[in-house]
Amino acid sequence: MRYALKAAVRGTVLIGESISVDAGEFQIRLDAHPSGLLKSVFISLQVPPDKVAALSSSVSPGRGAAIVSLKIGGDRELRSRLVTQLQILESHLGFVTGGALISIDWANPDEEFIPETEEDQGNVPIRSVSYERAYDKAPVRIPSPILKDIIKNAGRNPELTVPQAFFREGMNFFRQFRYALAFYHFYFILEDFFAHGKSSQAGALAEFARSAELNTISTNSLALLLQEPRHKKALTDLFAREGCELSTTGLYSLLFRVRGDLHHYSSRSTTSHFTPFDQAEFESITLLAMLISGQALANREPVKFTFTPVTMGSPGSA
């Protein structure tokens, strides 16, 4: 059996017609649109005999309202190897084409299971799976009276326009799983409201600690996220790795250090830094920065309302 990923391509790379290449353990096919533009990358590898069972799928009668019940197998290690190869290809093609390749969607590829024997065919009745990771996209309803008040009072506090723009952009990056850029935008708001022009670590942290408002917001936001097991583990690990106390005061140090980590990169460093390929570890701290900066903005908004970000949950598949 072969395990494959098919990832859509964004860009204007003209390849004319589809081509296939053997690259070590990988078989790679670049598929062309009728126009000749590269439209997708298909990459596969041989499944070791000891992993075949884990990749098996099944279809059985459903229960309740479900017509059928589907079991779809997978293997994290094999998928990671395929994704890594897509990332490598994305970097090199993006460079040699001078940026004509915008992206290979390695975060949301289709998965395919390719049987090579009769036994394989019985193990994989489900040959292809397509899904997309996304945060909740449910609409947010604003009652007419509140909406009218917002419009009438939008110009009352012009100093909020830029910080609110940072917040909106931060939310957009967060939904795209671009946590590093999202974190920066939320941190800018905290820096503007509470650092009072201080940019050094000692100066900024001293100003943060002096703010009763920031202390209250930070304490409540941290307590809220620590109630969720996934975020509790991620934050606890991050506090420990950065040598920060798991407290409100320690949080200020962590926020400042994460800002620094995301601003620098060295392949020789053993400290975790931002790369375009691995941002998932920054999700929880970015969500925490979102909660704190969002509440700080809500406290200054002329129209009072309950601030509830739309991305509190985990990204699901659709």
Backbone bond lengths (Angstrom), bond angles and torsions (degrees), N, CA, C in turn:
res aa  C-N    CA-C-N  psi(-1)  N-CA   C-N-CA  omega(-1)  CA-C   N-CA-C  phi
1 M - - - 1.461 - - 1.528 109.25 -
2 R 1.327 114.97 145.72 1.451 120.20 173.19 1.525 108.65 -115.18
3 Y 1.317 114.57 145.27 1.465 122.18 178.89 1.521 106.90 -112.14
4 A 1.334 116.40 131.66 1.465 119.45 -172.70 1.516 111.88 -135.88
5 L 1.330 115.00 154.04 1.457 123.18 170.56 1.523 108.20 -122.44
6 K 1.316 115.61 140.84 1.457 121.06 175.24 1.510 107.90 -121.62
7 A 1.338 116.90 117.08 1.459 121.82 -174.37 1.517 111.06 -116.87
8 A 1.321 115.80 132.72 1.468 120.63 178.08 1.522 110.23 -70.40
9 V 1.320 115.62 151.94 1.462 122.29 -178.97 1.519 109.89 -117.73
10 R 1.329 115.92 136.59 1.462 121.55 171.64 1.523 107.70 -110.77
11 G 1.309 115.89 134.11 1.450 119.15 178.18 1.512 112.06 146.58
12 T 1.315 115.24 -173.67 1.474 121.54 -177.98 1.529 109.38 -127.71
13 V 1.346 114.98 55.52 1.463 120.95 177.94 1.529 107.95 -94.95
14 L 1.309 116.99 116.63 1.460 122.22 -176.74 1.530 109.25 -93.81
15 I 1.339 117.26 114.09 1.466 120.94 179.71 1.527 111.90 -112.88
16 G 1.328 117.62 -6.41 1.460 121.20 176.77 1.511 112.80 82.15
17 E 1.326 116.87 -66.64 1.462 120.92 -179.90 1.521 108.93 -143.12
18 S 1.330 116.02 163.64 1.455 120.88 -178.45 1.519 110.83 -64.31
19 I 1.347 115.29 143.54 1.464 119.97 178.46 1.523 109.35 -134.63
20 S 1.347 115.93 151.16 1.463 121.57 178.43 1.516 109.29 -120.97
21 V 1.330 115.75 142.28 1.459 121.50 -177.57 1.520 109.35 -139.43
22 D 1.335 117.02 135.22 1.464 121.77 170.09 1.522 107.42 -90.94
23 A 1.334 116.59 122.12 1.470 121.64 -179.11 1.513 108.13 -126.87
24 G 1.347 116.19 87.96 1.453 119.97 -177.23 1.515 110.73 64.38
25 E 1.338 115.92 -125.75 1.462 119.62 -179.30 1.525 112.60 -78.20
26 F 1.332 117.38 -7.53 1.459 121.15 -175.16 1.529 112.09 -101.50
27 Q 1.320 115.48 142.38 1.454 122.06 166.23 1.524 106.84 -106.96
28 I 1.321 116.21 123.34 1.462 121.18 -174.60 1.524 109.46 -121.50
29 R 1.321 115.24 131.50 1.463 120.50 176.47 1.520 108.87 -124.28
30 L 1.322 115.44 126.52 1.456 121.11 174.64 1.521 107.57 -98.46
31 D 1.323 116.32 117.39 1.460 121.34 -177.29 1.519 110.90 -96.15
32 A 1.322 115.26 137.31 1.467 121.26 -177.77 1.518 111.15 -105.12
33 H 1.301 114.98 144.78 1.456 122.85 170.35 1.526 107.62 -72.96
34 P 1.348 119.04 157.17 1.471 119.46 176.22 1.526 113.55 -51.64
35 S 1.325 116.46 -25.44 1.461 120.11 178.55 1.532 111.77 -76.39
36 G 1.326 116.75 -10.21 1.452 120.83 -177.46 1.518 114.27 96.85
37 L 1.330 117.70 -7.84 1.458 121.22 178.78 1.527 110.74 -76.01
38 L 1.322 115.88 143.18 1.459 121.37 175.41 1.523 108.78 -63.80
39 K 1.345 116.66 125.07 1.467 119.25 -176.64 1.524 113.24 -115.42
40 S 1.356 118.62 -24.92 1.454 119.93 -179.19 1.522 110.29 -161.35
41 V 1.337 114.42 160.06 1.460 121.51 176.73 1.525 107.56 -121.80
42 F 1.326 115.78 129.01 1.462 122.39 178.47 1.523 107.01 -113.59
43 I 1.334 117.33 123.25 1.454 121.00 -176.70 1.520 109.39 -133.46
44 S 1.335 117.23 135.62 1.459 120.49 -177.74 1.518 110.63 -140.28
45 L 1.336 115.06 160.98 1.460 121.46 173.00 1.524 109.04 -144.42
46 Q 1.324 115.21 160.48 1.454 121.63 179.51 1.520 109.93 -72.20
47 V 1.326 117.25 134.37 1.460 121.64 178.16 1.529 109.29 -84.56
48 P 1.325 118.71 122.13 1.469 120.58 176.62 1.527 110.36 -58.97
49 P 1.340 118.18 146.18 1.472 121.18 -177.83 1.524 113.84 -52.15
50 D 1.358 117.28 -35.84 1.465 119.41 -176.92 1.524 112.95 -75.18
51 K 1.342 117.98 -7.07 1.463 120.62 -179.82 1.526 112.79 -109.53
52 V 1.330 116.89 -2.92 1.469 119.94 -177.64 1.519 111.34 -59.81
53 A 1.327 117.04 -44.17 1.465 120.57 -177.93 1.526 111.61 -59.94
54 A 1.340 116.46 -38.74 1.467 120.06 -178.68 1.519 111.88 -66.26
55 L 1.342 117.69 -25.71 1.461 121.30 -178.52 1.527 112.57 -95.47
56 S 1.327 117.55 1.92 1.465 120.80 179.97 1.522 110.51 -70.24
57 S 1.322 115.77 152.90 1.459 121.98 178.25 1.524 109.30 -128.55
58 S 1.313 116.37 167.32 1.465 120.06 179.80 1.518 109.99 -152.84
59 V 1.321 114.49 155.07 1.461 122.34 176.03 1.519 107.42 -126.26
60 S 1.325 117.21 125.58 1.463 121.12 -178.67 1.520 109.44 -137.65
61 P 1.341 117.41 164.21 1.468 119.90 179.25 1.521 111.66 -57.80
62 G 1.314 115.58 143.10 1.447 119.60 -178.58 1.508 113.08 -81.12
63 R 1.313 115.62 172.04 1.456 122.15 177.23 1.518 109.43 -119.85
64 G 1.318 115.81 144.95 1.456 119.50 179.79 1.515 111.61 63.30
65 A 1.347 115.41 -127.95 1.464 119.83 -177.64 1.523 112.68 -78.71
66 A 1.338 117.28 -12.51 1.463 120.28 -177.87 1.524 110.86 -74.79
67 I 1.315 116.73 131.89 1.472 121.20 179.43 1.518 110.20 -73.74
68 V 1.321 116.63 -44.06 1.459 121.39 178.17 1.520 109.51 -137.20
69 S 1.316 115.08 160.75 1.454 121.30 175.10 1.527 107.88 -114.99
70 L 1.334 116.44 126.10 1.464 121.79 -177.13 1.523 110.32 -110.73
71 K 1.319 116.45 134.44 1.455 121.94 172.14 1.520 107.16 -118.70
72 I 1.314 116.54 119.76 1.463 121.62 -176.84 1.521 108.18 -117.53
73 G 1.325 115.86 123.51 1.449 120.79 -177.70 1.525 112.38 -80.86
74 G 1.306 115.64 173.37 1.456 120.49 178.49 1.517 110.24 -172.75
75 D 1.313 116.21 165.98 1.456 121.54 177.84 1.525 107.71 -145.86
76 R 1.325 115.95 116.58 1.464 121.50 -175.11 1.529 112.03 -61.70
77 E 1.340 116.99 -39.74 1.464 120.07 -176.11 1.519 111.39 -68.15
78 L 1.336 117.37 -43.74 1.460 120.23 178.93 1.530 110.96 -66.11
79 R 1.325 115.51 -41.22 1.463 118.92 179.63 1.523 110.67 -63.53
80 S 1.331 116.19 -39.92 1.459 120.34 179.66 1.528 110.94 -62.43
81 R 1.324 117.38 -39.33 1.465 119.86 178.90 1.521 111.33 -64.70
82 L 1.327 117.04 -40.05 1.463 120.05 178.62 1.523 111.00 -68.13
83 V 1.321 116.52 -43.22 1.462 120.40 179.51 1.523 110.66 -62.65
84 T 1.338 116.71 -42.58 1.466 120.33 178.68 1.526 110.76 -59.15
85 Q 1.336 116.87 -40.75 1.463 119.66 179.70 1.527 111.05 -67.41
86 L 1.334 117.48 -35.65 1.467 120.61 175.25 1.528 110.48 -64.55
87 Q 1.330 117.09 -39.71 1.461 120.95 178.48 1.530 111.02 -64.38
88 I 1.332 116.00 -41.45 1.466 120.07 177.71 1.526 110.16 -61.42
89 L 1.328 115.99 -45.77 1.463 120.68 -179.73 1.521 110.81 -63.38
90 E 1.330 116.55 -40.38 1.460 121.27 179.28 1.525 110.97 -60.76
91 S 1.322 116.79 -45.31 1.468 120.79 -179.15 1.526 111.41 -62.54
92 H 1.331 116.45 -47.55 1.463 119.52 -175.85 1.532 112.11 -70.89
93 L 1.329 117.38 -43.70 1.468 119.45 178.55 1.523 110.78 -66.90
94 G 1.345 116.01 -37.90 1.452 118.93 178.51 1.514 111.90 -61.18
95 F 1.347 116.03 -36.63 1.460 119.79 -178.93 1.527 111.99 -75.80
96 V 1.346 117.35 -50.41 1.464 119.50 -174.09 1.529 112.36 -69.18
97 T 1.348 117.24 -20.01 1.466 119.49 176.51 1.518 111.90 -92.82
98 G 1.327 116.75 6.99 1.460 120.08 178.29 1.513 113.54 64.91
99 G 1.335 116.36 27.92 1.461 120.13 178.98 1.506 114.34 93.84
100 A 1.338 118.25 3.22 1.471 120.16 178.03 1.527 110.68 -65.26
101 L 1.340 116.15 -31.84 1.463 119.62 172.23 1.529 107.75 -82.21
102 I 1.330 116.11 114.65 1.464 120.12 -179.92 1.520 110.41 -80.76
103 S 1.335 116.50 -47.59 1.464 118.93 -179.58 1.520 110.67 -167.41
104 I 1.327 114.41 155.71 1.460 123.32 165.04 1.515 105.46 -111.26
105 D 1.303 118.26 123.35 1.467 121.12 -171.77 1.527 111.06 -78.19
106 W 1.354 115.79 70.25 1.459 120.93 -179.27 1.531 112.36 -74.09
107 A 1.328 117.54 -12.60 1.467 120.11 179.10 1.522 111.87 -78.97
108 N 1.336 117.56 -25.72 1.471 121.50 -176.74 1.529 112.04 -133.25
109 P 1.327 118.09 54.96 1.466 118.55 -179.10 1.527 111.74 -80.86
110 D 1.332 116.08 157.90 1.454 120.57 167.79 1.525 107.68 -76.28
111 E 1.328 116.44 144.86 1.464 121.02 176.16 1.523 108.83 -104.52
112 E 1.315 116.68 137.95 1.462 121.34 178.40 1.524 109.75 -132.17
113 F 1.332 114.90 143.70 1.456 122.64 178.80 1.527 106.90 -119.35
114 I 1.319 116.64 118.77 1.456 121.76 -171.07 1.526 109.48 -109.90
115 P 1.340 118.19 104.83 1.470 119.99 179.52 1.523 110.62 -71.66
116 E 1.329 115.68 143.01 1.464 121.01 179.05 1.528 112.00 -119.84
117 T 1.337 116.82 -10.58 1.460 121.65 178.29 1.527 108.62 -134.30
118 E 1.337 116.57 169.16 1.463 120.47 177.14 1.529 110.59 -62.61
119 E 1.345 116.41 -36.57 1.458 119.81 178.28 1.527 110.56 -64.41
120 D 1.337 116.57 -39.78 1.461 120.71 177.22 1.520 110.87 -60.15
121 Q 1.335 116.06 -41.77 1.461 119.66 -177.85 1.522 111.36 -61.25
122 G 1.322 116.69 -34.86 1.460 119.40 177.32 1.513 112.73 -73.43
123 N 1.339 116.54 -25.17 1.467 120.45 -177.87 1.522 113.60 -83.54
124 V 1.351 116.79 -20.65 1.465 119.05 -175.58 1.532 111.50 -128.99
125 P 1.347 117.03 71.47 1.464 118.72 174.30 1.522 112.80 -65.12
126 I 1.329 115.69 -23.62 1.468 120.46 175.65 1.522 106.94 -100.81
127 R 1.322 117.13 111.73 1.464 121.26 -172.19 1.528 113.64 -94.21
128 S 1.346 117.66 -23.47 1.455 119.43 -175.39 1.522 110.12 -144.17
129 V 1.328 115.38 139.72 1.466 122.15 179.79 1.519 108.43 -131.46
130 S 1.338 116.18 130.83 1.456 121.33 179.00 1.521 109.08 -124.37
131 Y 1.313 117.44 131.28 1.456 121.29 177.84 1.519 109.81 -153.87
132 E 1.317 114.95 164.92 1.462 121.03 179.40 1.512 109.09 -135.18
133 R 1.333 116.94 128.97 1.453 121.27 175.32 1.526 108.77 -76.72
134 A 1.319 116.34 133.00 1.464 119.17 -179.75 1.518 109.92 -160.55
135 Y 1.330 115.75 147.58 1.454 120.45 170.90 1.531 108.26 -78.65
136 D 1.320 114.94 169.03 1.456 121.04 -179.06 1.525 111.34 -53.27
137 K 1.336 115.52 128.39 1.459 120.62 -179.71 1.532 111.63 -109.85
138 A 1.322 116.04 17.66 1.461 119.50 -179.41 1.529 110.26 -62.26
139 P 1.338 117.59 139.93 1.467 119.97 179.80 1.527 111.98 -66.52
140 V 1.315 116.06 151.36 1.462 122.35 177.59 1.528 108.15 -107.48
141 R 1.301 116.22 118.25 1.463 120.99 -178.27 1.523 110.83 -88.16
142 I 1.329 116.81 132.17 1.461 121.98 175.59 1.528 107.91 -113.15
143 P 1.328 118.82 117.29 1.465 121.04 178.41 1.527 110.68 -57.32
144 S 1.310 116.16 143.95 1.471 121.48 -176.36 1.525 114.16 -53.71
145 P 1.344 119.69 -44.49 1.477 118.70 179.98 1.528 112.49 -60.03
146 I 1.353 116.69 -41.05 1.468 119.89 179.55 1.516 110.48 -68.39
147 L 1.329 116.43 -40.16 1.465 120.21 179.64 1.525 110.97 -62.15
148 K 1.322 116.80 -40.96 1.461 120.55 178.53 1.528 110.79 -64.42
149 D 1.347 116.33 -40.72 1.465 119.72 178.57 1.520 111.34 -63.91
150 I 1.335 116.30 -40.35 1.469 120.75 179.44 1.521 110.18 -60.49
151 I 1.331 116.57 -45.57 1.464 120.72 -178.59 1.528 111.02 -65.13
152 K 1.324 116.05 -43.05 1.464 119.97 -179.10 1.517 112.33 -65.60
153 N 1.331 116.76 -34.80 1.472 120.97 -173.23 1.528 113.61 -101.57
154 A 1.349 117.16 5.22 1.465 120.68 -174.37 1.529 112.62 -57.80
155 G 1.335 117.22 -30.17 1.466 119.61 -177.08 1.515 114.62 -96.85
156 R 1.317 117.24 1.85 1.467 119.90 -176.12 1.514 112.96 -68.02
157 N 1.314 116.33 -32.48 1.467 121.04 -179.07 1.524 109.27 -124.85
158 P 1.334 117.32 76.29 1.463 120.15 -176.53 1.522 113.26 -61.17
159 E 1.331 117.16 -22.53 1.472 119.62 -179.91 1.531 112.06 -68.75
160 L 1.354 116.83 -12.11 1.465 119.86 178.89 1.528 112.38 -88.37
161 T 1.315 118.05 -14.00 1.464 120.44 -173.63 1.522 112.11 -59.84
162 V 1.316 117.76 -47.52 1.482 120.39 -179.01 1.525 111.36 -69.42
163 P 1.349 120.55 -48.59 1.471 119.01 177.19 1.527 112.78 -57.53
164 Q 1.341 117.14 -38.63 1.461 119.08 178.09 1.525 111.23 -67.88
165 A 1.327 117.37 -30.38 1.467 120.65 175.22 1.527 109.91 -67.43
166 F 1.349 116.42 -40.92 1.469 119.40 175.50 1.527 110.16 -59.60
167 F 1.341 116.23 -41.62 1.464 119.42 -178.71 1.530 110.88 -64.89
168 R 1.330 116.79 -44.64 1.473 120.22 179.81 1.531 110.94 -60.98
169 E 1.322 116.34 -43.96 1.468 119.33 178.60 1.524 110.90 -65.92
170 G 1.339 116.33 -38.03 1.458 119.73 176.95 1.517 111.63 -60.92
171 M 1.325 116.62 -41.44 1.466 120.62 177.78 1.528 110.90 -63.89
172 N 1.318 116.71 -40.14 1.466 120.19 178.87 1.524 110.79 -61.98
173 F 1.336 117.25 -44.81 1.466 120.46 178.76 1.527 110.56 -65.62
174 F 1.338 116.85 -37.73 1.465 120.28 -179.36 1.527 110.21 -62.00
175 R 1.317 117.07 -44.38 1.472 120.41 179.81 1.527 112.19 -63.78
176 Q 1.323 116.29 -24.77 1.463 121.23 179.09 1.531 111.17 -89.47
177 F 1.348 117.05 5.78 1.459 123.47 -178.39 1.529 111.92 65.63
178 R 1.310 117.32 22.07 1.468 122.23 178.11 1.538 107.23 -97.67
179 Y 1.330 114.17 72.09 1.454 120.86 -169.05 1.525 113.33 -67.12
180 A 1.321 117.40 -32.33 1.463 119.26 -178.94 1.522 110.79 -62.03
181 L 1.332 116.78 -48.91 1.463 120.13 179.58 1.521 110.86 -67.37
182 A 1.327 116.89 -36.18 1.463 120.12 177.52 1.524 110.27 -62.55
183 F 1.334 116.61 -44.15 1.475 120.38 -179.37 1.520 110.90 -58.51
184 Y 1.326 116.79 -46.34 1.463 120.14 179.42 1.522 111.46 -54.16
185 H 1.333 116.46 -46.35 1.463 120.22 -175.84 1.527 111.46 -65.38
186 F 1.329 117.93 -38.38 1.462 120.21 177.42 1.534 110.67 -70.90
187 Y 1.330 116.33 -38.17 1.474 119.73 -179.42 1.530 110.84 -66.14
188 F 1.330 117.73 -35.87 1.463 120.60 178.19 1.526 111.11 -55.60
189 I 1.329 116.48 -38.24 1.463 121.30 -179.60 1.525 109.90 -66.00
190 L 1.325 116.67 -46.03 1.468 120.42 178.94 1.522 110.92 -62.66
191 E 1.331 115.79 -41.76 1.459 120.62 179.19 1.527 110.89 -61.87
192 D 1.331 115.97 -41.60 1.459 120.62 -178.39 1.527 111.43 -68.32
193 F 1.317 116.82 -43.67 1.460 120.57 -175.00 1.532 113.62 -77.56
194 F 1.327 116.04 -34.80 1.469 118.06 -166.47 1.527 115.87 -122.73
195 A 1.349 119.96 -17.24 1.468 120.31 -178.01 1.519 112.09 -85.81
196 H 1.341 116.70 -17.00 1.470 121.61 176.66 1.528 113.05 52.57
197 G 1.321 114.35 44.57 1.460 119.87 174.82 1.518 114.94 84.20
198 K 1.330 117.89 -4.37 1.468 120.67 179.45 1.534 108.91 -82.76
199 S 1.324 116.85 130.19 1.462 120.36 -178.70 1.523 113.68 -115.36
200 S 1.337 117.51 -15.84 1.464 120.17 176.96 1.525 109.18 -73.51
201 Q 1.321 116.53 157.94 1.457 119.17 -179.08 1.522 111.31 -60.74
202 A 1.322 117.66 -48.84 1.460 120.61 -178.15 1.522 111.27 -61.90
203 G 1.333 115.76 -43.55 1.463 119.47 -178.11 1.506 112.39 -67.40
204 A 1.349 117.65 -47.05 1.462 121.35 -178.02 1.521 111.07 -64.87
205 L 1.341 117.34 -44.40 1.468 119.85 -177.94 1.521 111.33 -66.94
206 A 1.311 117.48 -34.69 1.471 120.18 177.30 1.524 110.71 -64.70
207 E 1.346 116.43 -41.98 1.460 120.24 178.83 1.531 110.80 -66.85
208 F 1.337 116.90 -41.73 1.469 120.27 178.07 1.531 109.82 -57.30
209 A 1.334 116.24 -46.59 1.464 121.00 -175.49 1.523 112.03 -65.86
210 R 1.337 117.45 -25.41 1.477 120.56 -178.20 1.532 112.39 -76.28
211 S 1.323 118.14 -16.63 1.457 120.91 -173.84 1.526 111.54 -87.90
212 A 1.316 115.92 113.27 1.466 120.39 177.13 1.528 109.95 -63.90
213 E 1.335 116.00 -37.47 1.468 119.74 179.74 1.530 110.64 -62.17
214 L 1.341 116.82 -48.47 1.458 120.52 -178.92 1.527 110.92 -64.66
215 N 1.329 117.37 -38.03 1.461 120.30 178.26 1.524 111.16 -60.16
216 T 1.333 116.21 -43.42 1.461 120.31 -179.16 1.530 111.06 -66.90
217 I 1.324 116.36 -48.05 1.468 120.20 -179.27 1.526 110.57 -61.69
218 S 1.331 117.07 -45.40 1.461 121.25 -176.52 1.525 111.28 -65.43
219 T 1.326 116.59 -43.31 1.467 120.85 179.59 1.517 110.71 -60.66
220 N 1.336 116.92 -46.26 1.468 121.29 -178.71 1.527 111.71 -67.79
221 S 1.325 116.94 -40.51 1.466 120.43 -177.80 1.525 110.70 -68.71
222 L 1.322 116.88 -42.41 1.464 120.33 178.57 1.527 110.33 -63.03
223 A 1.325 116.90 -44.38 1.471 120.61 179.40 1.524 110.89 -60.86
224 L 1.326 116.53 -38.34 1.468 120.95 -179.60 1.529 111.05 -63.13
225 L 1.328 117.29 -47.78 1.464 119.95 -177.80 1.519 112.23 -70.21
226 L 1.322 117.43 -31.08 1.466 119.90 179.56 1.525 112.02 -69.86
227 Q 1.331 117.68 -10.46 1.462 120.95 175.79 1.526 111.78 -78.45
228 E 1.333 116.87 -17.42 1.467 121.45 -178.28 1.534 108.29 -98.77
229 P 1.339 118.23 118.33 1.469 120.92 -172.26 1.528 114.56 -53.65
230 R 1.322 117.70 -42.45 1.463 119.96 -176.95 1.529 110.68 -64.19
231 H 1.325 116.72 -46.44 1.468 120.09 179.85 1.529 111.27 -71.89
232 K 1.327 117.37 -33.25 1.465 120.41 178.41 1.524 110.30 -60.71
233 K 1.324 117.03 -45.44 1.467 120.21 -179.95 1.528 111.18 -64.60
234 A 1.340 115.58 -45.91 1.465 119.47 -178.10 1.523 111.15 -62.27
235 L 1.329 117.01 -43.02 1.461 120.27 -178.33 1.528 111.40 -71.74
236 T 1.329 116.87 -41.63 1.462 120.18 178.75 1.525 110.57 -59.62
237 D 1.337 115.75 -43.66 1.472 119.96 178.58 1.526 111.17 -63.93
238 L 1.340 116.66 -40.58 1.461 120.21 -177.90 1.534 111.43 -69.33
239 F 1.337 117.21 -42.56 1.466 120.41 175.93 1.528 110.33 -56.80
240 A 1.342 115.55 -45.58 1.470 120.22 -177.43 1.526 111.10 -66.59
241 R 1.322 117.08 -43.18 1.462 120.58 -177.91 1.523 111.88 -63.92
242 E 1.332 116.20 -36.22 1.464 120.20 -179.47 1.524 112.48 -87.47
243 G 1.337 116.69 -0.14 1.462 120.23 178.29 1.515 113.29 69.96
244 C 1.332 116.98 33.99 1.472 121.34 -178.56 1.524 109.90 -110.42
245 E 1.324 115.41 142.67 1.462 120.84 177.32 1.522 109.53 -69.55
246 L 1.341 116.27 139.82 1.461 120.67 179.82 1.528 108.89 -78.84
247 S 1.326 115.45 80.06 1.458 122.56 -177.27 1.524 107.66 -157.01
248 T 1.318 116.37 176.60 1.460 119.62 178.08 1.522 111.29 -63.36
249 T 1.321 116.88 -43.84 1.463 119.95 178.15 1.520 110.93 -63.80
250 G 1.334 116.24 -42.30 1.453 120.20 177.24 1.515 112.05 -63.97
251 L 1.343 116.57 -31.59 1.462 120.72 178.61 1.525 110.83 -62.99
252 Y 1.328 117.87 -40.48 1.467 119.98 179.16 1.537 110.45 -60.64
253 S 1.334 115.91 -42.53 1.468 119.30 177.30 1.518 110.63 -63.55
254 L 1.332 116.52 -40.60 1.468 120.40 -179.26 1.520 110.93 -64.27
255 L 1.318 117.49 -45.05 1.464 120.83 179.58 1.521 110.33 -58.92
256 F 1.330 116.50 -43.32 1.465 120.12 -179.41 1.528 110.57 -66.10
257 R 1.328 117.17 -41.06 1.458 120.44 -178.48 1.531 111.79 -69.70
258 V 1.321 116.84 -39.29 1.470 119.57 177.75 1.525 109.79 -63.78
259 R 1.327 116.50 -40.27 1.467 118.91 175.65 1.524 110.51 -56.45
260 G 1.332 116.65 -41.74 1.461 120.31 178.46 1.519 112.42 -68.90
261 D 1.351 116.67 -41.66 1.465 120.58 178.99 1.520 111.24 -58.59
262 L 1.326 116.25 -40.47 1.462 120.55 -176.68 1.523 112.14 -77.16
263 H 1.335 115.43 -11.63 1.463 119.29 -176.68 1.520 112.32 -96.27
264 H 1.331 117.30 -7.46 1.463 121.06 -176.63 1.522 109.90 -130.52
265 Y 1.330 114.83 156.42 1.466 119.21 176.35 1.521 109.60 -149.59
266 S 1.325 115.77 135.60 1.463 122.41 171.96 1.514 107.55 -148.83
267 S 1.320 116.72 126.48 1.463 120.16 179.36 1.524 111.03 -66.89
268 R 1.327 117.34 -16.63 1.460 121.01 -179.98 1.530 112.32 -86.24
269 S 1.326 116.49 -13.31 1.458 119.76 -175.15 1.521 111.30 -77.19
270 T 1.319 116.38 141.23 1.459 121.16 174.73 1.525 111.46 -91.06
271 T 1.318 116.09 -6.97 1.463 121.12 177.35 1.517 109.56 -81.03
272 S 1.321 116.57 142.35 1.458 120.14 -178.84 1.522 110.70 -68.02
273 H 1.315 116.38 128.87 1.452 122.03 176.85 1.527 109.12 -130.77
274 F 1.300 114.94 162.87 1.457 120.93 179.38 1.528 111.47 -67.56
275 T 1.332 116.34 134.94 1.463 122.27 165.33 1.518 106.59 -133.42
276 P 1.332 118.35 160.45 1.464 119.92 178.94 1.525 113.64 -64.33
277 F 1.367 116.95 -14.62 1.458 119.59 -173.98 1.513 114.69 -98.55
278 D 1.315 118.43 -22.01 1.462 119.92 -172.34 1.518 110.28 -135.02
279 Q 1.323 115.73 88.79 1.460 119.99 -179.52 1.522 112.40 -113.97
280 A 1.339 116.63 -5.79 1.464 119.97 -172.47 1.522 112.47 -58.20
281 E 1.336 117.83 -32.64 1.459 119.82 -177.06 1.529 112.15 -67.35
282 F 1.339 117.89 -14.90 1.455 121.06 -179.75 1.533 112.84 -95.41
283 E 1.340 117.08 3.15 1.469 119.31 -176.58 1.529 111.56 -60.35
284 S 1.319 117.57 -50.71 1.467 120.49 -172.92 1.521 112.35 -66.82
285 I 1.337 118.05 -43.20 1.463 119.53 179.94 1.530 110.41 -69.13
286 T 1.330 117.03 -30.73 1.461 119.93 176.86 1.521 110.32 -70.77
287 L 1.325 116.69 -39.27 1.460 120.15 176.40 1.525 110.23 -62.96
288 L 1.319 116.97 -38.40 1.462 120.36 177.92 1.522 110.86 -65.36
289 A 1.337 117.16 -42.26 1.470 120.40 176.80 1.525 110.50 -63.62
290 M 1.345 116.16 -34.21 1.463 120.50 177.15 1.529 111.07 -63.98
291 L 1.312 117.00 -45.87 1.465 121.27 -179.20 1.527 111.21 -61.86
292 I 1.330 116.32 -44.38 1.469 120.35 -176.85 1.526 110.59 -67.81
293 S 1.337 116.92 -49.22 1.465 119.73 -178.28 1.526 111.01 -67.22
294 G 1.331 117.01 -36.29 1.463 119.90 178.92 1.512 112.67 -64.35
295 Q 1.341 116.36 -42.14 1.467 119.24 178.78 1.519 111.00 -68.68
296 A 1.339 116.81 -36.08 1.461 120.10 177.28 1.529 110.47 -62.05
297 L 1.320 116.73 -40.67 1.463 120.70 176.30 1.519 111.09 -66.62
298 A 1.338 116.72 -42.55 1.465 120.21 -179.58 1.519 110.96 -61.35
299 N 1.327 117.35 -35.40 1.466 120.90 178.96 1.529 112.05 -63.95
300 R 1.329 116.52 -23.31 1.470 121.59 -177.45 1.522 112.56 -101.27
301 E 1.318 117.14 -7.40 1.456 121.79 -178.60 1.529 109.53 -72.76
302 P 1.360 118.67 128.97 1.467 120.74 -179.27 1.526 113.08 -58.83
303 V 1.341 116.88 -37.39 1.470 120.86 179.14 1.521 108.21 -90.63
304 K 1.322 117.70 114.82 1.453 121.71 -176.05 1.527 110.81 -76.93
305 F 1.318 115.38 137.04 1.456 121.50 -179.98 1.520 108.07 -157.23
306 T 1.334 116.22 170.29 1.455 121.22 177.57 1.523 108.97 -90.87
307 F 1.332 116.20 117.94 1.459 120.30 -177.95 1.525 109.91 -79.65
308 T 1.326 116.92 119.25 1.456 122.68 178.00 1.526 108.84 -137.06
309 P 1.338 118.82 106.37 1.460 119.92 178.65 1.518 110.89 -66.70
310 V 1.327 116.05 149.59 1.465 120.81 -175.43 1.514 112.63 -85.91
311 T 1.332 118.51 0.33 1.465 120.66 -175.16 1.514 111.87 -119.63
312 M 1.337 117.49 35.47 1.459 119.97 -179.13 1.530 112.02 -70.27
313 G 1.334 117.47 -29.65 1.459 120.24 -175.72 1.506 112.78 -83.16
314 S 1.333 115.32 -175.96 1.455 121.28 177.65 1.516 109.45 -86.12
315 P 1.336 117.79 149.21 1.456 119.23 175.32 1.512 110.53 -66.95
316 G 1.319 116.50 132.11 1.464 120.64 179.39 1.516 110.74 -106.33
317 S 1.306 115.35 -171.89 1.458 121.96 179.25 1.517 109.97 -114.22
318 A 1.312 115.99 141.57 1.454 120.20 178.82 1.521 109.32 -127.08
